[in-house]
Amino acid sequence: MAKAATADDAAEAPKKSKKKLIIIIVVLVLLLLVGGAAAFFMMAAGAHDADAYDEHADEMAPEEDSGSRARELRREKARIKKEAEAKGLPPVFVELDPFTVNLQPESSIDQYLQVKASLRVDEAHAADQLKNYMPEIRHHVLLLLSGKKASELSQPAGREALATEILHAVNAIVGETPRGKNGEPEEPIGPVESVLFTSFIIQ
């Protein structure tokens, strides 16, 4: 009987070792599957975060660039003005040829405007720059003038507002128009410091 029991035990031993081996293999396969799935999801999440970051960076970059560009332009204008004052340079003006336009009708009587104006610029070099763009400048100024009514220009406040509009229009042509945080255009920055009317007649 003892010999028979020993033989049975010897037969069962390989079976148990095979079962353990199978269990170990199954566990390893499961671990590999779980690890692979976890790695896949982590990589997918990382890629999504990277894409989100890139999109956010793309959205923010123009705003930051436009803001830094505006600051750079303003610093440059301040530097030019400071240098001119330190050297005692006289102001530089560019005289525009006279404008004569029909105003927007407010009654049966036609009214027109005759204007002479000069542009004060920040340096002599800018005067030559304006002359190169003069046809475009005159075009935009004529559009502004012909879009006005006599009642809008009869008071000093209306004329000052017109001077500011011309200032921005000219600087937009020869300068740059920075963008705000939401992409909206800000006040143009250019060489023109002011617009001065030397004659202003409404008839």
Secondary structure, 3 states (H helix, E strand, C coil): CHHHHHHHHHHHHHHHHHHHHHHHHHHHHHHHHHHHHHHHHHHHHHHHHHHHHHHHHHHHHHHHHHHHHHHHHHHHHHHHHHHHHHHCCCCEEEECCCEEEECECCCCCCCEEEEEEEEEECCHHHHHHHHHCHHHHHHHHHHHHHCCEHHHHCCHHHHHHHHHHHHHHHHHHHCECCECCCCCECCCECCEEEEEEEEEEEC
